[in-house]
C-alpha cells in the first residue's frame, strides 16, 4: 500500500494579510524615520514610493527562492512578510519555508542564489533611477574614527570611565553645549559608490546627495542582500558555501563570525546583533542534500563566484550611524 504524505493546505489569506500589513508598517516607518517634508501630500507620496519599492525588492528576493525551489520539485511555501510596527523600516523582511529536502548541490546553488540575485536585479535599476532624481546639496564633512564612535570598544571604554568616576567620586567633566541636529548617515558600499558616481558624478568636498525615497529603500535592499549572502549556516550564502565545500563550510561560517566580532568591537556595535543571529540562531551547520554524489557543475561554480562579487559589492563596515550636523 502506497503511503501519501499530507501537506498543510496553503493559507493564501495569511500571506496576503501579512503583505498588506507590511505595506502599512513600511509606509508608516518612512514618515517616522526618514520623512522630512512638511507638505503632507508630498510626505504621503514619498512614503508610498518607499514602501512599494522596499516590498518589490524583498518580494522579488523571496520569489526567486520560491520559483527555483518549485522548478527543482522542492515543496515550499509562498513568502511570509514580517511587519514590524514603529521600529526601523517597518519590517523584518520576508521568509519562505522549505518543507522538502534539496535534491543535490546544483539545486542548492540555484535556490540559494536566486533570491539575492533576483533582489539585485530589481534593486539596481531602482537605485539608478532614484539617484538620477536626487539632488546634490551642501553638507558638512563627516569624519570617520577608528575605533568607530559606536563600536563596542568605545562604548565599553566610556562605560569604564563612567564607573570609575562614580567609584572615585571624581568631579564630572563639564558638559559641552552643542547646537545642531542629528543626521542619519548611510554607509557607502562599492555598489552605491559606483552608482552615485555614474548618475551624479564625483562629489566635491562639502557636497552630498539628498536622495530620493526609493534610494533609501534600494539601499536597505542592498543591506538585506549583504546579510543574506554571508556564508553562514542556512543563510543564502551558507547554502552556496555548503554546495562548494560540503561539511567544511562550517569553518567558513566560523571565520565570518570572527569577522563580525571584529566589526562589532571596532566598527559598530550594531553588528553584534547579526553576530548573535548567525552564530546562535542560524548556527553553522547545514543539512546534507539527498544526492551528495552529484557533482557541482561549472556553471553553478560561476554563480557562486557571481554571488561572492555581489557580497563584496554590498559590503560596508558601518551600515548606519548618526552624527551631529
C-alpha positions in Angstrom: 0.0 0.0 0.0 1.4 3.4 -1.0 1.8 6.0 1.7 0.9 9.6 0.8 2.4 12.4 2.9 -0.2 15.1 3.6 1.0 18.6 3.2 -0.6 21.6 5.1 -3.1 23.4 3.0 -1.9 26.7 1.5 -3.2 29.7 3.6 -3.2 32.3 0.8 -5.2 34.7 3.0 -2.4 34.7 5.6 0.3 35.6 3.0 -1.9 38.4 1.7 -2.7 39.7 5.1 0.9 39.8 6.1 1.8 41.5 2.8 -0.9 44.2 3.4 0.2 44.8 7.0 3.8 45.1 5.9 2.9 47.7 3.3 1.2 49.7 6.0 4.1 49.4 8.5 6.8 50.3 5.9 4.6 53.2 4.7 4.4 54.5 8.3 8.0 53.8 9.0 9.2 56.2 6.3 7.2 59.0 7.8 8.6 58.4 11.3 12.2 57.7 10.4 13.1 59.4 7.2 10.3 61.8 6.1 11.4 65.4 6.2 8.8 67.1 4.0 6.4 69.4 5.8 4.0 69.0 2.8 1.6 66.2 4.0 0.7 65.2 0.4 4.3 65.1 -0.6 5.1 63.0 2.5 2.4 60.5 1.6 3.8 60.2 -1.9 7.3 59.6 -0.6 6.1 57.1 2.0 4.2 55.1 -0.6 7.2 55.2 -3.0 9.5 53.9 -0.2 7.1 51.2 0.9 6.3 49.8 -2.6 9.9 49.9 -3.6 11.1 48.0 -0.5 8.3 45.5 -0.8 9.2 44.9 -4.5 12.8 44.2 -3.6 12.0 41.9 -0.7 9.3 40.2 -2.6 11.5 39.5 -5.6 14.2 38.1 -3.3 11.8 35.6 -1.8 10.1 34.8 -5.0 13.4 34.0 -6.6 13.9 31.3 -3.9 10.3 30.1 -4.4 10.3 29.8 -8.1 13.6 27.9 -8.3 12.5 25.6 -5.4 9.4 24.8 -7.4 11.5 24.2 -10.6 13.6 21.7 -8.7 10.5 20.0 -7.2 11.2 21.1 -3.6 8.0 21.7 -1.6 8.0 25.3 -0.3 5.6 28.0 0.9 4.9 31.4 -0.6 6.7 34.3 1.1 5.6 35.3 4.6 6.2 39.1 5.1 7.1 40.1 8.6 5.6 43.5 9.7 7.3 45.4 12.4 5.3 48.5 13.6 7.1 51.6 15.0 10.6 50.1 14.6 13.2 50.7 11.9 11.9 50.4 8.4 8.7 48.7 9.4 9.6 45.1 8.6 11.9 42.3 9.4 11.9 41.2 5.8 10.2 38.1 4.4 10.8 34.4 4.6 9.7 31.2 2.9 9.5 27.8 4.5 11.2 25.0 2.5 9.3 21.8 3.5 11.2 19.4 1.3 14.8 18.3 1.0 17.1 19.8 -1.6 17.9 17.1 -4.2 21.5 17.9 -4.9 24.2 20.7 -4.7 23.3 22.1 -8.1 19.7 22.7 -6.9 21.1 24.1 -3.7 23.0 26.7 -5.6 20.1 27.6 -7.8 17.7 28.0 -4.9 20.2 29.8 -2.6 21.5 32.2 -5.3 18.1 33.0 -6.9 16.9 35.2 -4.0 19.8 37.7 -3.7 20.3 37.9 -7.5 16.6 38.5 -8.1 16.6 41.2 -5.4 19.6 42.9 -7.0 18.0 42.7 -10.5 15.2 44.8 -9.0 17.2 47.0 -6.7 19.9 48.2 -9.0 17.7 49.8 -11.7 15.6 51.4 -8.9 18.8 52.8 -7.3 20.0 54.1 -10.7 16.6 55.9 -11.3 16.4 57.2 -7.8 19.9 58.6 -7.8 19.2 60.2 -11.1 16.2 62.0 -9.5 18.2 63.0 -6.3 19.7 66.4 -5.6 23.3 67.4 -4.7 23.2 69.7 -1.7 25.7 71.4 0.7 26.7 69.1 3.6 29.4 69.3 6.3 32.2 66.9 6.0 31.7 63.8 8.2 34.9 62.5 9.9 35.4 58.8 10.5 37.2 57.5 13.5 38.9 54.2 14.5 37.6 52.6 16.5 34.2 53.8 15.5 32.3 56.1 17.8 29.6 53.4 18.2 31.9 50.5 18.4 31.8 48.1 21.4 35.3 49.1 22.2 34.4 52.8 22.6 31.1 52.0 24.4 32.9 49.8 26.9 35.6 52.5 27.4 33.0 55.1 28.1 31.2 52.8 30.5 34.5 52.1 32.3 35.2 55.8 32.6 31.8 56.4 34.0 32.0 53.6 36.5 35.4 54.7 37.7 34.2 58.3 38.1 31.3 57.0 40.3 33.6 54.8 42.4 36.2 57.5 43.0 33.6 60.4 43.3 35.6 62.3 40.7 34.3 65.7 39.6 32.5 65.1 36.3 33.8 66.9 33.3 31.7 69.9 32.3 29.1 69.0 29.7 29.8 70.6 26.3 26.9 72.6 24.9 26.1 71.9 21.3 23.7 73.0 18.7 22.5 71.3 15.5 20.6 68.3 14.6 21.2 64.6 14.4 21.8 63.3 10.9 21.5 59.7 9.7 24.4 58.6 7.6 24.0 55.6 5.3 27.1 53.6 4.7 28.6 53.5 1.2 29.1 50.1 -0.4 31.1 49.7 -3.6 27.9 49.3 -5.5 26.4 52.5 -4.0 29.6 54.5 -4.7 29.7 53.3 -8.3 26.0 54.1 -8.9 26.4 57.5 -7.3 29.4 58.3 -9.4 27.7 57.1 -12.6 24.5 59.1 -12.0 25.6 62.2 -10.1 29.3 62.3 -10.9 32.2 63.0 -8.5 31.1 64.8 -5.4 33.3 67.8 -4.4 34.2 68.5 -0.8 31.2 69.8 1.2 28.6 68.2 -1.0 26.4 65.2 -0.6 23.3 63.7 -2.2 19.9 64.3 -0.8 18.4 61.0 -2.0 15.0 60.2 -3.4 12.9 57.9 -1.1 13.3 54.9 -3.5 17.1 55.2 -3.0 16.6 54.6 0.8 14.5 51.5 0.0 17.1 50.3 -2.5 19.9 50.9 0.0 18.1 48.7 2.5 17.7 46.1 -0.3 21.5 46.0 -0.7 21.8 45.6 3.1 19.4 42.7 3.1 21.4 41.1 0.2 24.6 41.6 2.2 23.3 40.0 5.3 21.8 37.0 3.4 24.9 36.4 1.3 27.1 35.9 4.4 28.3 32.3 4.1 27.0 31.0 7.4 24.7 28.0 8.1 21.5 28.1 6.2 21.6 31.7 5.1 21.7 32.1 1.3 25.4 32.4 1.3 25.6 29.4 3.6 23.8 27.3 1.0 26.4 28.3 -1.6 29.3 27.6 0.8 27.9 24.2 1.6 27.4 23.4 -2.1 31.1 24.4 -2.7 32.8 23.0 0.3 30.4 20.5 1.9 30.8 20.0 5.7 34.0 22.2 5.6 31.6 25.1 5.1 31.2 25.1 8.9 34.7 26.6 9.2 33.8 29.3 6.6 30.9 30.3 8.7 33.0 30.4 11.9 35.5 32.7 10.1 32.7 35.0 9.1 31.6 35.1 12.8 35.1 36.1 13.7 34.9 39.0 11.2 31.6 40.0 12.6 33.1 40.0 16.1 35.9 42.3 14.9 33.4 44.7 13.3 31.3 44.7 16.5 34.4 45.6 18.5 36.0 48.2 16.3 33.4 49.4 13.7 29.9 49.5 15.2 28.2 47.5 18.0 25.2 47.0 15.8 27.0 44.1 14.1 26.7 42.3 17.4 23.0 41.7 16.6 23.8 39.8 13.4 26.7 38.0 15.1 24.2 36.6 17.7 21.7 35.7 15.0 24.2 33.9 12.8 26.1 32.1 15.5 23.3 31.2 17.9 20.0 31.3 15.9 21.1 30.3 12.4 24.1 28.2 13.5 27.0 26.9 11.4 25.5 23.5 10.4 23.8 22.7 7.2 21.7 19.6 6.3 23.1 17.3 3.6 21.4 17.1 0.2 19.6 14.0 -1.0 22.2 13.1 -3.7 25.6 14.3 -2.4 27.4 12.3 -5.0 26.1 14.6 -7.8 29.0 16.9 -8.7 28.6 20.7 -8.7 28.5 21.9 -12.3 30.9 24.5 -13.7 28.0 26.9 -14.3 27.0 26.7 -10.6 30.5 27.5 -9.6 30.4 30.6 -11.7 27.1 31.5 -10.0 28.8 31.1 -6.6 31.6 33.4 -7.8 29.0 36.0 -9.0 27.3 35.9 -5.6 30.7 36.5 -4.0 31.2 39.6 -6.1 27.7 40.7 -5.1 28.6 40.2 -1.4 31.8 42.3 -1.8 29.9 45.0 -3.7 27.2 45.3 -1.0 29.7 45.2 2.0 30.0 48.2 4.3 31.8 48.2 7.7 29.3 50.7 9.2 25.9 50.5 7.6 24.2 53.2 9.6 25.4 55.9 12.0 24.1 59.2 13.5 26.2 62.3 13.6 25.6 65.8 14.8 25.5 68.4 12.0 
